[in-house]
Structure formats: structure tokens, C-alpha cells
Amino acid sequence: MLSRTVILLLVAASAISAQDPRAQVLVIYHSGTGNTEQMAQALAEGARSLEGVEAKLRRFGDETQQELTEADGIALGSPVYMGDVAVEARQAAIRWANDFGLWESRGLQDKAGAVFATGAFPSNGKEITMLSLAQTLWQFGAVLVTPYGSIGASATTARPDPGVDDAEKKIAFDLGRRLAEVAIRMKD
């Protein structure tokens, strides 16, 4: 029979593990029309589909230094503006380096990272936007997690299929789940 002390230790350990998520995923994005936000939500849902994973959504500029440093996985998303990322994404990266000190502290090093983008037309700069977002993660020492066969998740939001369709949301969902899986492995 287990002693009272052993039982209390087991109860305390299970309470602590219930409060401490297996991984924390931070999804940071800019969205002008709501399309990139839909992709961000799908990615966060994918991360949350793993038991014990916590995923937070933040717009660029609303994320905190603590959220960034506590996250095990970080996903960055942007619509294509003039063939590249939204200025809000670039300003955030500069703020992380200068104001948050994450460049010198290496506070984002060895975190799992993923990227996603939306653009109006099939050949509209989504890959360049995702590469710019990936470059941001690489500059901070993060490790890029990709969906099979692509840089990140993307959606074409005008002709021929306006908005974000279910197949594009599924790719974002799957990327979010994979990001969480890799973040857990890296954390362990």
C-alpha cells in the first residue's frame, strides 16, 4: 500500500504537470482583410489539437517579450504587401532585437518556428513573404518547421478561389500541429 507521503507527492506532481503545458505556441500575424487571421486561427487550432499544447494568437505589435521567450514554438504570418511582408512584421522584428534585447540574449534561439502567408493571386509573392518571415526566425536562431513540400502554409485569396478555402486551412492546421510536435521534441 502506498504511504500517505507518496500519494501526496503523486497528486502534487500531477497538479504541476496539469498546469505546465507540454508546449506553448505563439502565433503572431498581421491581417488587413481577415484572410491571414483565418490562417492564424487554423494554425493555432492545429497546435492545440495535441494534448497539453497551449496556443496564443497575437497581432504583430501586441506580443510581449515574455510571451516570445516562454514560447516553445513561434509562427509568423503576413499578407503579401508589395511583394513582401507587411511593415508591421518588420517593425516587430526590429523591436524584438532592440527593445526586447532578444538579439543579444539569444532569447529565441533553438525555438521551433513556422511561417504562413496570404496573397490575392496564385503568383503574388507568397513565397517571398514566407522567406522574409523565415529569415526573421533564422536571424534569431530559430529552427524552421515546414509542411511537406513547402516553405510554409499559404492561401490564394482572390481569383480563382476568393477567401481562404478549407484545403488551405487544413494545410495551416497541419503546420500548426507539426510545429507543436517539433516544439515538444525540442523542449524535451
PyMOL commands that set and color helices and strands:
alter all, ss='L'
color gray80, all
select helices_A, chain A and resi 4-19+35-48+65-70+87-98+102-105+126-139+166-187
alter helices_A, ss='H'
color red, helices_A
select strands_A, chain A and resi 23-29+53-59+73-79+112-119+143-144+153-156
alter strands_A, ss='S'
color yellow, strands_A
deselect
rebuild
show_as cartoon
